[in-house]
């Protein structure tokens, strides 16, 4: 079962079970299919609206919803204090896109908040439209729009992700 489908199933079990069973945070890829593949709508009837950061207008496409990338460490992966994001399989979160560097960025929990840092990637990382300085950690609030190369997503903590999934799961 892919992560999007798994998280949708968990959301149907209720908030408490979802929070116990999910990663502490996730990246939700805008208007992407649940399996993370790159299919796009074939006609206008498939497309309704798209996900907007900041919870302004969270909707879905009739035939697809969004890919979920949990912010969790792979067992045995290096850099235990950070969750690496990049194109290659040795990253904790793999974004298979040519505009994403092999090791593009990382996120990490800092107390009750989260931080994001671009690793010096070729195509950069944007947070709510602003390009991040390389190798400088920046606060990553829930609902922030983040872009790794040309791959868009919205960052959610587990609680906000539950709310999002309940809104699109019916």
Secondary structure, DSSP 8 states (H G I E B T S, - for coil): --HHHHHHHHHTT-HHHHHHHS-SEEEEETT--TT------SSTTT------GGGS-----SS---EEEE----TT-S-TTSEEEESSTTSSEE---TTS-TT-EEEEEETTEEEEEE-S-SS-EEETTEE--BT--EE--TT-EEEETTEEEEEEEHHHHHHHHHHH--
